[in-house]
Amino acid sequence: MPIDGKAISGRGAATQVANRFLKHSYGIEHWEGIDEVEEEDQRTRYVIENPRTIVNKVDSPDLSMRWSMNPYQGCEHGCAYCYARPTHEYWGYSAGLDFERVILMKRSAPEVLRATLMNKKWVPEPIMFSGNTDCYQPVERKEGITRRMLEVVLEFRQPVAMITKNALILRDIDLLSELASMGLVSVALSLTTLNEDLRRVMEPRTSTGANRLRAIEALSKAGVPTFAMVAPVIPALNESEIPTLLQAAADAGALGAGYTVLRTNGAVKPVFDNWIHEHFPDRAAKVIAQVSAMHGGAMNDSNFGRRMGGEGEFAKSVHQLFTVSHRRAFEGREMPELNTSLFQRPREGQLDLFS
């Protein structure tokens, strides 16, 4: 119940956050309030969205891929730190509780993707799947939008890179292994902690760290190039786990790993501030101070080149720890490049004169 910012079981955010695009907002501010509204329904609500486009251009020198696609907006995983929370404001929702309990489902995404790839203007380049919210969040088990998009990808021999923190990806190991046999897919598993007490409150509706490692192992054995992403690194919470996480990922068969440090842009900051004070009051001040030190004195950071890795002494120590641990765990391994040479457009409604 989102009253006075108290923790809600199974949610990362404890309250709504004012939408910067809206003049008015609503919510419960005090338990004693005379004009108290009824308790809000905490069940997740699903809204069907019919997008005109599904492949989005990414203008960021910090990211290696120029294109991304997201079958869902909002994410029920509920990570308090999620950088994608402010995108929910464009849809008229809050970046707080709404982000994780109002999920927009793009059921027509596979058809829109197919139309995009059929367009003669499309030049085959790798697409990130997803660059915003998790394409394997809980509702995917029922909806299967991601799987249907993978079927389109396979039909066109379109290279994709996937990132998730949900072991549900193993449902699609048949498609992924076939794509991998042609060099058309790579998978990154987000691996933030093996401390279950921390994961339950930091990433409340995600797969356990152990299950993510099992997913890395299963994908690797199926021939799918797999990568571990330690993101975000949060001072005094999970940075000490870096060596353990990298070694565990390597032991499971991952070919490499990467990391980013925490930053809390826009509406993410009040959500994370509330979360860290609620769950870790003993170290909240330290976390905030060290995160700020990595970003020029503020929790937010939009500076290319700095926002992902940070700067300053603490950022240097994280980088050094990661570099040494990565060298020890992944020596001699590397991720292969995705293959763009096999792309093909199937003929539709045309008679094959040579058949």
JOHUWO-V556362 format. One record per helix or strand of 2 or more residues. SS is the DSSP state (a for helix, b for strand). FROM is the first residue (numbers start at 0). LEN is the number of residues. If there is no record, write none. Layout:
ss=SS from=FROM len=LEN
ss=SS from=FROM len=LEN
This chain:
ss=b from=44 len=4
ss=b from=54 len=3
ss=b from=66 len=3
ss=b from=71 len=2
ss=a from=84 len=7
ss=a from=96 len=5
ss=b from=101 len=4
ss=a from=108 len=10
ss=b from=126 len=3
ss=a from=139 len=4
ss=a from=144 len=12
ss=b from=159 len=5
ss=a from=166 len=14
ss=b from=184 len=6
ss=a from=195 len=7
ss=a from=208 len=13
ss=b from=224 len=9
ss=a from=238 len=14
ss=b from=255 len=6
ss=a from=267 len=12
ss=a from=283 len=11
ss=a from=312 len=18
